[in-house]
């Protein structure tokens, strides 16, 4: 996947758990990544986590690039088998998603929105994906607002082993309607 935005080119490649571990460790243990819940992780913990994801047929991790430089992480998963098993009734075409923008001392206005838009485009590029499912921490109000801008609708709070989460969905139609309006400059 590659998309060109006003902020530059965003692209994804499958994560290499061995080659990318040091970079990921610096991201997931950074104070700005508190909601990733790996603040105290050692290098080998991060490697172990992403080796397990690489070995799981229902969970995939991707390293995202901005103009060729590593800039974000995206995970997609099948909620029928991991993360949300027993917490909601999955529908055919549901895909779960997590994303993390790399911490930076020089933030670019609109970058995180461009990243989540590119992530959603990559998920919906698969014609089997009908709906994207997310479960951010209920206290992460910044990501709730961001999710809403691309079309997510909160459904209810759920109790996961590691957090209280806000289960939210974004259908293909809702995303592309929002994305189309935003591209035309219509405020959403």
C-alpha positions as CSV (number, residue, x, y, z in Angstrom):
1,X,0.0,0.0,0.0
2,X,1.2,3.5,-0.8
3,X,-0.7,6.7,-0.8
4,X,0.3,10.2,-1.6
5,X,-1.1,13.0,0.6
6,X,-0.6,16.7,1.0
7,X,1.9,15.7,3.7
8,X,3.9,13.3,1.6
9,X,3.8,9.6,0.6
10,X,2.7,7.0,3.2
11,X,3.4,3.4,2.6
12,X,3.3,0.1,4.5
13,X,5.4,-3.1,4.5
14,X,5.1,-6.2,6.6
15,X,7.0,-5.8,9.9
16,X,10.2,-7.7,10.3
17,X,10.2,-8.6,14.0
18,X,14.0,-9.2,14.1
19,X,15.1,-6.2,12.0
20,X,12.5,-3.7,13.4
21,X,12.6,-4.6,17.1
22,X,15.0,-1.8,18.2
23,X,12.9,0.8,16.4
24,X,9.6,-0.5,17.7
25,X,11.1,-0.7,21.3
26,X,11.9,3.0,21.1
27,X,8.4,3.8,20.0
28,X,6.3,1.6,22.3
29,X,8.2,2.5,25.5
30,X,8.1,6.3,24.8
31,X,5.8,8.2,27.2
32,X,3.7,9.4,24.3
33,X,2.8,5.7,23.6
34,X,1.3,5.0,27.1
35,X,-1.9,3.6,25.6
36,X,0.2,0.9,23.8
37,X,0.7,-0.5,27.3
38,X,4.4,-1.5,26.7
39,X,6.0,1.3,28.8
40,X,8.2,-1.1,30.8
41,X,8.9,-3.6,28.0
42,X,12.5,-4.7,27.5
43,X,13.9,-5.2,24.0
44,X,13.4,-8.9,24.2
45,X,9.7,-8.4,25.3
46,X,9.0,-6.4,22.1
47,X,10.8,-8.9,19.9
48,X,8.8,-11.8,21.6
49,X,5.5,-9.9,21.1
50,X,6.1,-9.2,17.4
51,X,7.5,-12.7,16.7
52,X,4.2,-14.1,18.2
53,X,2.2,-11.8,15.9
54,X,4.3,-12.9,12.9
55,X,3.6,-16.5,13.7
56,X,-0.2,-15.9,14.1
57,X,-2.3,-16.4,11.0
58,X,-5.0,-14.1,12.5
59,X,-2.7,-11.1,13.4
60,X,-0.4,-9.1,11.2
61,X,1.9,-6.1,11.9
62,X,3.1,-3.5,9.3
63,X,5.7,-0.8,9.5
64,X,4.5,2.5,8.1
65,X,6.7,5.0,6.3
66,X,6.4,8.7,5.6
67,X,8.5,9.7,2.5
68,X,10.5,6.5,3.0
69,X,11.2,7.0,6.8
70,X,9.7,4.8,9.5
71,X,6.8,6.8,11.0
72,X,4.0,4.5,12.2
73,X,3.0,1.0,13.1
74,X,-0.2,-0.8,12.1
75,X,-1.7,-4.1,13.2
76,X,-4.6,-5.8,11.8
77,X,-6.3,-8.8,13.3
78,X,-9.3,-11.1,12.9
79,X,-11.5,-10.3,15.9
80,X,-13.1,-13.8,15.6
81,X,-9.9,-15.3,16.9
82,X,-8.0,-12.7,19.0
83,X,-8.5,-9.5,21.0
84,X,-12.3,-9.5,21.0
85,X,-13.3,-13.1,21.3
86,X,-16.5,-13.3,23.4
87,X,-16.8,-9.5,23.7
88,X,-19.0,-8.8,20.8
89,X,-20.7,-10.7,17.9
90,X,-18.4,-10.5,14.9
91,X,-19.9,-10.1,11.4
92,X,-18.4,-11.4,8.2
93,X,-15.9,-9.0,6.9
94,X,-14.9,-7.6,10.3
95,X,-11.2,-6.6,10.7
96,X,-9.6,-5.3,13.9
97,X,-7.0,-2.6,13.8
98,X,-4.4,-0.9,16.0
99,X,-2.1,1.9,15.0
100,X,0.7,3.9,16.6
101,X,2.3,7.0,15.2
102,X,6.0,7.3,16.1
103,X,6.8,9.8,18.8
104,X,8.4,13.0,17.5
105,X,9.6,16.3,18.9
106,X,8.4,18.0,15.7
107,X,4.8,17.1,15.2
108,X,3.2,17.9,11.8
109,X,-0.3,19.2,11.9
110,X,-2.7,16.7,10.3
111,X,-0.2,13.9,10.2
112,X,-2.0,11.5,12.5
113,X,-5.2,11.9,10.6
114,X,-3.3,11.3,7.3
115,X,-1.9,8.1,8.9
116,X,-5.3,6.7,10.1
117,X,-6.8,7.6,6.7
118,X,-4.0,5.6,4.9
119,X,-4.4,2.7,7.4
120,X,-8.2,2.6,6.7
121,X,-7.6,2.8,2.9
122,X,-5.2,-0.2,3.2
123,X,-7.7,-2.2,5.2
124,X,-10.6,-1.5,2.8
125,X,-8.4,-2.2,-0.2
126,X,-9.2,-5.8,0.6
127,X,-12.7,-6.3,-0.9
128,X,-13.5,-8.8,1.9
129,X,-13.2,-6.1,4.6
130,X,-16.7,-4.7,5.3
131,X,-16.1,-3.1,8.7
132,X,-13.1,-2.1,10.8
133,X,-13.3,-2.7,14.5
134,X,-11.3,-0.8,17.2
135,X,-11.2,-1.0,21.0
136,X,-9.2,1.9,22.3
137,X,-8.9,2.7,26.0
138,X,-12.0,4.6,27.2
139,X,-9.9,7.3,28.6
140,X,-8.1,7.9,25.3
141,X,-10.3,10.8,24.2
142,X,-7.9,12.0,21.6
143,X,-8.1,8.8,19.6
144,X,-11.9,8.6,20.0
145,X,-12.1,12.1,18.3
146,X,-9.6,11.0,15.6
147,X,-11.6,7.8,15.0
148,X,-14.8,9.7,14.6
149,X,-13.2,11.9,11.9
150,X,-12.7,8.8,9.7
151,X,-16.1,7.4,10.4
152,X,-15.9,5.2,13.5
153,X,-19.1,5.0,15.6
154,X,-18.8,4.1,19.3
155,X,-21.0,1.2,20.2
156,X,-20.4,0.4,23.9
157,X,-17.7,0.1,26.5
158,X,-16.3,-3.4,27.0
159,X,-14.1,-4.9,29.7
160,X,-10.8,-6.4,28.3
161,X,-8.3,-8.1,30.5
162,X,-5.8,-5.2,30.2
163,X,-8.3,-2.2,29.9
164,X,-11.7,-0.8,29.8
165,X,-12.3,-0.2,26.0
166,X,-14.6,1.7,23.8
167,X,-15.8,-0.7,21.1
168,X,-16.3,1.2,17.8
169,X,-17.0,0.3,14.2
170,X,-16.4,1.9,10.8
171,X,-18.2,0.5,7.8
172,X,-16.7,0.7,4.3
173,X,-19.5,3.0,3.2
174,X,-19.2,5.3,6.2
175,X,-15.4,5.6,5.7
176,X,-15.6,6.3,2.0
177,X,-18.5,8.8,2.5
178,X,-16.4,10.7,5.2
179,X,-13.3,10.5,3.1
180,X,-15.0,11.7,0.0
181,X,-16.5,14.7,1.9
182,X,-13.2,15.6,3.5
183,X,-11.5,15.4,0.1
184,X,-14.0,18.0,-1.2
185,X,-13.3,20.3,1.7
186,X,-16.6,19.7,3.5
187,X,-16.3,20.0,7.2
188,X,-17.1,16.7,9.1
